């Protein structure tokens, strides 16, 4: 059974940093691209970042480019999101998501339960 | 690529046929997915490649369209279908979602 478990969320002041983790199990983590998607209060889903299986290709939303860094450790089946220079508008539940196939487009077939990040003074 | 969903809110009864529309600001071929999300829960993939039903998803859900206009249809709404539905394009980066359609009980 595929499982994605996020952790690392919490309350942080504007300008602060957090590192999110996503522990994966139930599939061969190292051959699938992974992504982060967020859901802000009262808003819709927003894609944040995607990393390829080997970390050779990385993409970011303009809203987080230069502040967030996605990475992965295939030996530990874990996905990360380092978030720096946090803003109030980064407040959201952050989900990690697995790519459906090892080829083709980045459809998300499994999502974690999410971890809440609150940026407030 | 911007995705515009309509309606943003829908009130329906159990047994109703429900249709949600997603329009893309430019052609995306069939690179579209539909996700369902219930409050406090993870999103769930329903449809990918515009019309392919994800494994385990009930056959009352169907998707159609290509290019710039897409639809998600629920043939007979069930109590467990009351949720928010999002379309998502995967043609290119940045990946984008529609604004969502909240389906509530009439």
Interface residues (C-beta under 8 A of the other chain):
Chain A: X35 X37 X39 X44 X45 X46 X47 X50 X59 X61 X62 X95 X97 X100 X105 X106 X107 X108 X109 X110 X111 X112 X113 X114
Chain B: X31 X33 X35 X37 X41 X42 X43 X44 X45 X48 X49 X54 X86 X88 X90 X91 X93 X94 X95 X96 X97 X98 X99 X100
